[in-house]
């Protein structure tokens, strides 16, 4: 489960609309407060009723009119099960509180993504009635997405990035593009093994190994990753329990590991990493991590 937060007008719904419309090969369930805000092309809608909106690409939207517990049970009962759940938090809501629902049976926490409108976030964060809410939302994020950059100057965006680093120390700031939010959902779904790719804003790396992995060593490396590294996710065969699959992920500064069932014949341990910037990948990924995932 990924939680998307941010103040009123920060761009949450725009991102989710685009994500739903462009999902390819990934079955996403989205929990929203109001279907009226979801502007999906009519040709993509397979069916709808008062509680759900089903899309022809396999995605589904569920509303919160009956409460979070009811919706979580409804999604857990879906067959086939969704690959990912995205929750859009109310513009005045606390994303950290909503993220606790990711510990509900049948779900796993992926992280909290908070949208920050480059044209308005500083004003909102200083407003008499909105300051506490906005600042609390920003500090609750594992990652901050800077939205509406297309209507801001490069200098304005740079100043807001610097300000966000002061308001929410240690929380990475990324551009709020669909590509970014899509990759944050699950880089392994979007990147092949042993692939190294760079573009203007981010560096991506992935590696594999046929050997078992020392889980304690991997966790230690991930907790000490450079601040520029904002996301990592992998499936590993650990030395301690080689018959089981272990999911390992880094979101912001948090590292989680959990069992994912039996190891399958022919699988290899693999890890994908995303970092901010366009420097050569060797200057971002620690040598110890590369050594673990080199066949």
Buried (B, 14 or more C-beta within 10 A) or exposed (E): BBBBBBBBBBBBBBBBBBBBBEBEEBBBBBBBBEBEEBEBEEEBBEEEEEBBBBBEBBBBBBBBEEEBEEBBEBBBEBEEEBBBBBBBBBBEBBBBEBBEBBEBEEBBBBBBBBBBBBBBBBEBBEEEEBEEBBBBBBBBBBBBBBBBBEEBEEEBBEBBBEBBBEBBEEBBBBBBBBBBBBBBBBBBBBBEBBEBEBEEEBBBBBBBBEBBBBBEEBBEBBEEBEBBBBBBBBBBBBEEEEEBBBBBBBBBBEBBBEEBEEBEEEEBBBBBBBBBBEEEBEEBBBEEBBEBBEE
